[in-house]
Amino acid sequence: MKTLYFTVKDIIQITGVTKRALHYYDKTNLLKPTKVEGNGYRFYDQEALGNLQTILLFKEMNFSLKDIAAMMNLSKDEQKEILKEHRSTLVQRKQRLETIIDQLDEYVDGTDIVHLNVFGDSPILSIQEQYDSEAKLVYGDTEKYQEFETNVNQLSAEEQQQTYQQFSVNMEHIFRKLAQHQDQSPASVEVQKYIREWKSCLETFMVCDAEILTCIAEVYVTDRRYAGYFAQFGDEDFLVFLYEAIMVFVKENFKKHGEFNDEPSNEEL
């Protein structure tokens, strides 16, 4: 029986592969033409076509051309073992992509970046860990940060996670309540009540004085990263409102010498 040969044009029509790809496979010895005529025309027999289809299959399975070249020299059983291992890798990648898609949806829906888990399987630290590292670099030499670090380190890893989660929930509750009273004066009794709750929440980790409260208030309005977080609670004026409310609290509750008066003011009674 006469051997059937396919031209480059035939191969392109059968498989959809490009002429450029065929030339590259020839150049790299991944798939040589079965024969080349004196005029330079390339021809492929049915075995070569089958090999090309296998190459295209492996390529679609996300193998590199280098890996495919090595696999083409293996037996079918050896190829199957590699494919089984590769499947496990693809499943893990699929799960990772599903997580990324879920986190993307949450971010688009307004979830703050600190609550996302997009770096879970990455060497990149989580946003919360990044914030913690940043805080240590910026405030690590201060007495208040050392107090905070001491208190946190007394907790187990599980307790730390639970404490942070509860802290986040409490803070969000307070900010939502404050946003509902944004039409009131920052000095109003109701607003100041929630600022006092905000301070109590902060004191989960450390005693807050005028300096630290003022510092936090200023960071809220100067660090652009907080804009996205606070956008979920109120309009673009909410951060200014929150800053003013905190500063009213500091002014009314700290004496001249910095001593904190934690008793409610006459206006709050």
C-alpha positions as CSV (number, residue, x, y, z in Angstrom):
1,M,0.0,0.0,0.0
2,K,1.3,3.4,-1.0
3,T,2.2,5.7,2.0
4,L,-0.1,8.6,2.3
5,Y,1.6,12.0,2.7
6,F,0.1,15.2,3.8
7,T,1.4,18.6,2.8
8,V,1.8,21.5,5.2
9,K,-1.4,22.9,3.9
10,D,-3.2,19.6,4.5
11,I,-1.9,19.5,8.1
12,I,-3.1,23.0,8.7
13,Q,-6.5,22.2,7.4
14,I,-6.8,19.0,9.4
15,T,-5.5,20.3,12.8
16,G,-5.8,24.0,12.8
17,V,-2.1,24.4,13.7
18,T,-0.2,27.3,12.1
19,K,2.5,27.1,9.5
20,R,4.8,29.0,11.8
21,A,4.2,26.4,14.6
22,L,5.0,23.5,12.2
23,H,8.3,25.2,11.2
24,Y,9.1,25.8,14.9
25,Y,8.5,22.2,15.8
26,D,10.7,21.1,12.9
27,K,13.5,23.5,14.0
28,T,13.4,22.3,17.6
29,N,13.2,18.6,16.6
30,L,9.8,18.3,18.3
31,L,8.2,17.1,15.1
32,K,10.2,16.6,12.0
33,P,8.5,16.2,8.6
34,T,8.5,12.7,7.3
35,K,10.3,13.8,4.2
36,V,11.4,17.1,2.6
37,E,11.5,17.4,-1.2
38,G,14.4,19.1,-3.0
39,N,12.2,22.2,-3.5
40,G,11.9,22.4,0.4
41,Y,8.3,21.2,0.5
42,R,7.6,19.3,3.7
43,F,5.4,16.2,3.8
44,Y,4.0,14.3,6.8
45,D,2.8,10.7,7.0
46,Q,-0.1,9.5,9.2
47,E,2.3,8.6,12.0
48,A,3.6,12.1,12.0
49,L,0.1,13.5,12.0
50,G,-0.7,11.3,15.0
51,N,2.4,12.5,16.8
52,L,1.3,16.1,16.1
53,Q,-2.1,15.5,17.5
54,T,-0.5,14.1,20.7
55,I,1.7,17.2,20.9
56,L,-1.3,19.5,20.5
57,L,-3.2,17.5,23.1
58,F,-0.4,17.8,25.7
59,K,0.1,21.5,24.8
60,E,-3.6,22.1,25.5
61,M,-3.1,20.3,28.8
62,N,-0.7,23.1,29.7
63,F,2.6,21.2,29.3
64,S,5.5,23.2,28.1
65,L,7.1,22.3,24.7
66,K,10.2,21.2,26.6
67,D,8.2,18.7,28.7
68,I,6.3,17.6,25.6
69,A,9.5,16.8,23.8
70,A,10.6,14.6,26.7
71,M,7.2,12.9,26.9
72,M,7.2,12.0,23.2
73,N,10.1,9.7,23.8
74,L,8.3,7.8,26.5
75,S,6.0,4.8,26.3
76,K,2.2,5.2,26.5
77,D,2.2,3.8,30.1
78,E,4.9,6.2,31.1
79,Q,3.0,9.1,29.6
80,K,-0.1,8.1,31.5
81,E,1.8,8.2,34.9
82,I,3.0,11.7,34.1
83,L,-0.6,12.7,33.1
84,K,-1.9,11.4,36.4
85,E,0.5,13.6,38.3
86,H,-0.2,16.5,36.1
87,R,-3.9,16.1,36.7
88,S,-3.4,16.6,40.5
89,T,-1.5,19.8,39.7
90,L,-4.3,21.0,37.5
91,V,-6.9,20.2,40.2
92,Q,-4.9,22.3,42.7
93,R,-4.6,25.1,40.2
94,K,-8.3,24.9,39.5
95,Q,-9.1,25.2,43.2
96,R,-6.7,28.1,43.4
97,L,-8.4,29.9,40.5
98,E,-11.8,29.3,42.0
99,T,-10.6,30.9,45.2
100,I,-9.2,33.9,43.3
101,I,-12.5,34.3,41.4
102,D,-14.5,34.2,44.7
103,Q,-12.1,36.7,46.2
104,L,-12.4,38.9,43.1
105,D,-16.2,38.9,43.4
106,E,-16.0,39.8,47.1
107,Y,-13.6,42.6,46.4
108,V,-15.9,44.0,43.6
109,D,-18.9,43.7,45.9
110,G,-17.1,45.9,48.4
111,T,-15.2,43.6,50.8
112,D,-12.2,45.3,52.2
113,I,-8.8,44.0,51.1
114,V,-7.8,43.1,54.7
115,H,-10.6,40.5,54.7
116,L,-9.6,38.8,51.5
117,N,-7.7,35.5,51.5
118,V,-6.2,35.8,48.0
119,F,-2.7,35.2,49.3
120,G,-3.5,31.9,51.1
121,D,-1.3,29.7,48.9
122,S,1.2,32.3,48.0
123,P,4.6,33.2,49.4
124,I,3.2,36.7,49.6
125,L,2.0,37.5,53.2
126,S,-1.7,38.1,53.8
127,I,-2.8,41.8,53.9
128,Q,-3.3,41.5,57.7
129,E,0.2,40.1,58.1
130,Q,1.5,42.9,55.9
131,Y,-0.3,45.5,58.0
132,D,1.2,43.9,61.1
133,S,4.7,44.0,59.7
134,E,4.2,47.6,58.6
135,A,2.9,48.6,62.0
136,K,5.9,47.0,63.7
137,L,8.3,48.9,61.4
138,V,6.6,52.2,62.0
139,Y,5.6,52.0,65.6
140,G,7.8,49.1,66.9
141,D,9.9,51.4,69.2
142,T,6.8,53.0,70.9
143,E,5.6,52.0,74.3
144,K,2.1,51.5,73.0
145,Y,3.1,49.1,70.2
146,Q,5.2,47.1,72.6
147,E,2.2,46.9,75.0
148,F,0.1,45.7,72.0
149,E,2.6,43.2,71.0
150,T,3.0,41.8,74.5
151,N,-0.8,41.3,74.8
152,V,-1.1,39.6,71.4
153,N,1.9,37.3,72.0
154,Q,0.2,36.0,75.2
155,L,-2.5,34.5,73.0
156,S,-2.2,31.2,71.0
157,A,-2.4,31.4,67.2
158,E,-6.0,30.3,67.3
159,E,-6.9,32.8,70.0
160,Q,-5.2,35.6,68.0
161,Q,-7.2,34.7,64.9
162,Q,-10.5,34.6,66.9
163,T,-9.6,37.9,68.7
164,Y,-8.8,39.6,65.4
165,Q,-12.0,38.4,63.8
166,Q,-14.1,39.6,66.7
167,F,-12.3,42.9,66.7
168,S,-13.1,43.3,63.0
169,V,-16.7,42.5,63.6
170,N,-17.0,44.9,66.5
171,M,-15.3,47.7,64.6
172,E,-17.5,47.3,61.5
173,H,-20.6,47.4,63.8
174,I,-19.4,50.6,65.3
175,F,-18.6,52.3,62.0
176,R,-22.0,51.3,60.6
177,K,-23.7,52.9,63.6
178,L,-21.6,56.0,63.2
179,A,-22.5,56.2,59.5
180,Q,-26.1,56.1,60.4
181,H,-25.6,59.3,62.6
182,Q,-23.4,61.1,60.0
183,D,-26.1,63.8,59.7
184,Q,-25.6,64.7,63.4
185,S,-22.8,66.8,64.9
186,P,-19.5,64.9,65.6
187,A,-19.9,66.3,69.1
188,S,-23.5,64.9,69.6
189,V,-24.2,62.6,72.5
190,E,-25.0,59.6,70.2
191,V,-21.9,60.0,68.1
192,Q,-19.7,60.3,71.1
193,K,-21.2,57.2,72.6
194,Y,-20.0,55.2,69.6
195,I,-16.6,56.8,69.6
196,R,-16.3,55.6,73.2
197,E,-17.2,52.1,72.1
198,W,-14.6,52.5,69.3
199,K,-12.0,53.3,71.9
200,S,-13.1,50.4,74.1
201,C,-12.7,48.1,71.1
202,L,-9.2,49.3,70.5
203,E,-8.4,48.6,74.1
204,T,-8.8,44.9,73.4
205,F,-5.1,45.2,72.8
206,M,-3.8,48.2,74.6
207,V,-4.7,51.2,76.7
208,C,-5.4,54.2,74.4
209,D,-4.2,57.7,75.3
210,A,-4.7,61.0,73.5
211,E,-1.6,60.5,71.4
212,I,-2.5,57.1,70.0
213,L,-6.2,58.0,69.4
214,T,-5.1,61.1,67.5
215,C,-2.5,59.1,65.5
216,I,-5.2,56.6,64.5
217,A,-7.6,59.3,63.5
218,E,-5.0,61.0,61.4
219,V,-4.0,57.8,59.7
220,Y,-7.7,57.2,58.8
221,V,-7.8,60.4,56.8
222,T,-4.2,60.5,55.4
223,D,-3.6,56.8,54.4
224,R,-5.5,56.3,51.1
225,R,-5.8,52.6,51.8
226,Y,-8.5,53.3,54.3
227,A,-10.7,55.1,51.8
228,G,-11.8,51.8,50.2
229,Y,-12.4,50.2,53.6
230,F,-14.6,53.1,54.9
231,A,-16.5,53.5,51.7
232,Q,-18.6,50.5,52.7
233,F,-20.0,52.4,55.7
234,G,-20.7,56.0,54.5
235,D,-20.2,58.5,51.7
236,E,-17.0,60.3,50.8
237,D,-17.5,62.7,53.8
238,F,-17.6,59.8,56.4
239,L,-13.9,59.8,57.1
240,V,-13.8,63.5,57.8
241,F,-16.8,63.1,60.1
242,L,-15.1,60.2,61.9
243,Y,-11.9,62.1,62.3
244,E,-13.7,65.1,63.7
245,A,-15.7,62.9,66.1
246,I,-12.5,61.3,67.4
247,M,-10.9,64.6,67.9
248,V,-13.9,65.9,69.8
249,F,-13.7,62.9,72.0
250,V,-9.9,63.4,72.7
251,K,-10.4,67.1,73.5
252,E,-13.3,66.5,75.9
253,N,-11.9,63.5,77.7
254,F,-8.2,64.3,78.2
255,K,-7.1,66.8,80.7
256,K,-4.3,69.3,80.1
257,H,-1.6,67.0,81.5
258,G,-2.7,64.0,79.4
259,E,-4.6,62.2,82.1
260,F,-7.6,60.3,80.6
261,N,-11.0,60.8,82.1
262,D,-13.0,57.7,81.2
263,E,-16.1,58.9,82.9
264,P,-18.9,60.1,80.6
265,S,-19.2,63.9,80.3
266,N,-22.2,65.7,81.7
267,E,-23.5,66.0,78.2
268,E,-23.4,62.2,77.8
269,L,-25.3,61.5,81.1
